[in-house]
Amino acid sequence: QVQLVESGGGLVQTGGSLRLSCAASGNTFSINAMGWYRQAPGKQRELVATITSGGSTNYDDSVKGRFTISRDNAKNTVYLQMNSLKREDTADYYCNAVSYYGASVGNYWGQGTQVTVSS
């Protein structure tokens, strides 16, 4: 089992910045990819960015050039630096971890942290 705890959300003005953090605990040795997803009111959860244990990253087109995902494997923590925030970035942001343990694949979620961008 893997537990994920997000922090760093809040209220920010358009053009501002926030940094989200997600700390993993439990069977962290089994974690491969980690990432951030978001869900706006009335919409489906969508991918924001992912990062593998080797540091390969992937971003949704809507956040490329504005958001940066990074990972500190020693601290079992993944970060999402969000710059030039727009109102459409307003959503609940969820941390995700995918783990491989033998033949088992685990898909874990944090409880979410709210990001609100106001004009």
Secondary structure in CASP SS format (residue, H / E / C, confidence):
PFRMAT SS
TARGET T0000
AUTHOR 0000-0000-0000
METHOD secondary structure of the structure
MODEL  1
Q C 1.00
V E 1.00
Q E 1.00
L E 1.00
V E 1.00
E E 1.00
S E 1.00
G C 1.00
G C 1.00
G E 1.00
L E 1.00
V E 1.00
Q E 1.00
T C 1.00
G C 1.00
G C 1.00
S C 1.00
L E 1.00
R E 1.00
L E 1.00
S E 1.00
C E 1.00
A E 1.00
A E 1.00
S E 1.00
G E 1.00
N C 1.00
T H 1.00
F H 1.00
S H 1.00
I E 1.00
N E 1.00
A E 1.00
M E 1.00
G E 1.00
W E 1.00
Y E 1.00
R E 1.00
Q E 1.00
A C 1.00
P C 1.00
G C 1.00
K C 1.00
Q C 1.00
R C 1.00
E E 1.00
L E 1.00
V E 1.00
A E 1.00
T E 1.00
I E 1.00
T C 1.00
S C 1.00
G C 1.00
G C 1.00
S C 1.00
T E 1.00
N E 1.00
Y E 1.00
D C 1.00
D C 1.00
S C 1.00
V C 1.00
K C 1.00
G C 1.00
R C 1.00
F E 1.00
T E 1.00
I E 1.00
S E 1.00
R E 1.00
D E 1.00
N C 1.00
A C 1.00
K C 1.00
N C 1.00
T E 1.00
V E 1.00
Y E 1.00
L E 1.00
Q E 1.00
M E 1.00
N C 1.00
S C 1.00
L C 1.00
K C 1.00
R H 1.00
E H 1.00
D H 1.00
T C 1.00
A E 1.00
D E 1.00
Y E 1.00
Y E 1.00
C E 1.00
N E 1.00
A E 1.00
V E 1.00
S E 1.00
Y E 1.00
Y E 1.00
G C 1.00
A C 1.00
S E 1.00
V E 1.00
G E 1.00
N E 1.00
Y E 1.00
W E 1.00
G C 1.00
Q C 1.00
G C 1.00
T E 1.00
Q E 1.00
V E 1.00
T E 1.00
V E 1.00
S E 1.00
S C 1.00
END
